[in-house]
Amino acid sequence: MHTLETLPFDNTYAALPDAFRQRVHPSPVPAPYLIAFNPDAARLIGLDPAEAARPEFPGYFAGNAVLPGSDPVAMKYAGHQFGQYVPQLGDGRAILLGEVRGPEGKWDLHLKGGGQTAFSRMGDGRAVLRSSVREYLCGEAMHALGVPTTRALCLVGTDMDVYRERAETGALVTRMAPTHVRFGSFEVFAHRKQTNEVKTLADYVIGHFFPHAKDAEKPYVAFYRDVVARTAELMAHWQAVGFAHGVMNTDNMSILGLTLDYGTFGFVEDFDPGFICNHSDESGRYAFDQQPRIGYWNLACLGYALLSLMNQEDAQAAIETYPDKFNAKMHALMKAKMGLMEDRDSDAKLWQDLIDLLAAAKTDYTNFFRDLGGFDSAEGADNMAIRSRLENVANADGWLVRYAARLQEEGSVDADRKVRMDSVNPRYVLRNYLAQAAIEKAERKDFNEIERLLGVLKRPFDEQPEMAHYAEPAPAWARTLHVSCSS
């Protein structure tokens, strides 16, 4: 295991030409202190968890000191934000501290809230405590749910004021991913007709993250097809688990198909396909049910950015694989959520009809599927717990009869099915009110709820009877919670 001073850095992105980044050190903050530390993420980079107890630790991850061997840079990119192209964005409040070679691969250490860079666009380059807590918690919650995502190493606080709608406490979160290259990393050069830079970046990501594409007949097409597949599967994961991202701009789309940037996210509670988690999204562009379509739209933007490396016919053929990739993954995930083992032509309609029933009932999405694991498929069983969640909804009884018949058709054993369903249908997700409660306590310097909540979210499929209250729907006080881009 490594100490802070012996982490094996291999700063491949910083070694790219100047056009791709700005060398910049984070701006120090006064009196940083450790709020939370994630030993699971530390193990990915071979960092001894005991290092978090050292007094130097907060300073390194607040930007007050530079980790030996690191080469901090701000990454350049552009992006389509709410459908409109913005020529240059870049790491305006985030800094890539460096890349560490861990036991099983390379991981970026990406500091959010590290101060101004050349890409700050008149912003202060800082992050507030509430947004940092949300990112720290949700990356780990999504990982535990099996959704591709960035991870979080630690959360560091400072009592300096950061101004948003009001003066708030500042914080910094160190997130991790094999790379933070995104769709917009290619767009910034393509829209400037800088085709050499597009090729340099494509060669870089293929060499480091898509080695199988390197030996393909058309390497850039193979790379693009892989990004299409990864993105399609990510969208299916989001839909199946009931996750709304909220800001699906192309600068927030990872080329690795990871969930990137936790700002205005929300898990669907009272099920509404048109759920909008971002208070700033007045048109509903990034509503829950629009995410698969936006995933495709964003991939089209990436395809356009890569046209100097492949012809339009190949690009079109690659992106046209998206619907089949998405549908196949979505079908597999939903079939598992319903506990089905065999394939039937009618299965897609069965789960799609269920989605319509949940929308009509506006029932709790997560709790419904967890309860469905206890469904009694015997003829005449009352299944009142499940029926009560679909109360007064037309066709609900008919669907339950169809479901029971489908289970009997494949000889499903209820007890075995419940085990399978409980392993894919979580009891616990990061509901907004849970995050808000942790944030409010943290603002009073009580950080215990962050650790307690994270402990629950790391075991989302376990019953955890002593923590059952974390599975309850939002109470009345939280029904009007709003999350915006500044969160």
C-alpha positions, 0 to 999 in steps of 0.5 A: 500500500502507498503513502501520499508521497509514494503514489505511482503517478503516470500523468498521460493526459498532462503529457498531451500538447498544450492545446488540450489543457492548462497547467495550473495548481489549485488555489489554497483554501483556509484551514481545510479539514476532512469531512469524509473519506472512502477507503474503498476508493483508496484501495483502487489506487493502492492508497493505505486508508490509514493515510487519511488520519494524517494531518497533511491529508486535507491539505493535499485534497484541498489544493493547499499542497501538491501531491509528489509526482502529480502534474495538475492540469485543467482539461479543455473541452466544449459542449452542447448545453441544453441543445446550444453549442458553447465553443469553450467550457473546460475545467472551470472549477475542477483540476485533474491533479494527476493519474495514479496507476492502481492495482488494476488500472489507472485512475484520475484524481479530479478535484472539484472546487479547486479554484479558478482556471483559464476556463472559469468563465468569470466564475470563482472556481469553487464548489459549495458543501451541498453539491459536494456532499451530493456528488460524494454520496451519489457516485458511491451509491450508483457504484453499489447499484451496479451503474457505471460511474465515477467514484469519490475518494474524499470530501474536504471542507473549508469555512471560507464563504462561497457565494451562490444564491447566498453565502455558503460553506465551501468544500472540495470533492476528489472524484475518480475515473479511468479518464475524464475525457468527454464528448465535448473534449472532441467537440472543442477541436472539431468545431474549430476545424483543428483536425490534427487535435481531434486525431491526437485525442482519438489516438490517445483514448484508443491507445489507453482505453479502447485497445481492441479498436486499435487493431480493427480495420477502421479503428476510429469507427470501432472506437465510436461504435464502442462509445455508442454501445457504452452510452446506450447501456448506461441510459438503460441502467439509468432508466431501470434504476429510476435515476434522472441525471438532470444535466445531460450536456455533451460536456457531461457525457463520458467517453467510457459510458460512466455517469459523470457529474452529479449536480441536479440528479434525482431518483424517481419516487412517485413514479412519473415518466416526465420527472424533471429533477433540475429546477432550471430545466424549464422545457423538460429537455432532460426529463427522466423519459427523455434520457434515452433520446438525449443519449442518442442526440449527444452521440450524434454530436460526438459523431459529427466531431469525429467526421474528420476521422471516418466517413459519414456512412460509417458514422451513421451505421455506428450510431444506428446500433444505439436503439438495439443496444439500448433495447437489449440492455433495457429488456435484460435489466427489466426482465431481471427486475421482474424475476424472469429467467426465460425469454418470451416474445411477450415479455417486453409488453409485460414490463412496459405495461407495468411501467404504464401502471406505475405511472398511473398509480404514481407509486414509489418506483423503488419500493414497488419493485422491491415489494414485487419480489414477495409476489405470491404466484399461487392461484388466488393469492391476495398480494395485498401489499402489491395491490395497495401500491396499484390501488384504483388503477385500471387494469392492475388486477389484469396485469397481476394475473398475467404476471402470475401466469408468466411466472407459472409458465416457466416454473418459477419458484417464488422463494428462489425468485425473491432472492434473485429479485432482491439482488437487483431491486434495491431497498435503498437509493439516494433520495433527495431528502436523505441527501438534504438531511445529511447536508443540513447536518454537515452545515452544522459541522455534524458529519456523522450522517454522511458516513451513516447514509453512505454505509446504507447506500453501499449495501442497497440490496440488503434489508438492513432492518435497523436502517429501514427508515432510509427506504421511506418515501419523502416526508411532507417537508421534502416534497417541495425540495428543488435542485438546480444547476447551482446545487 
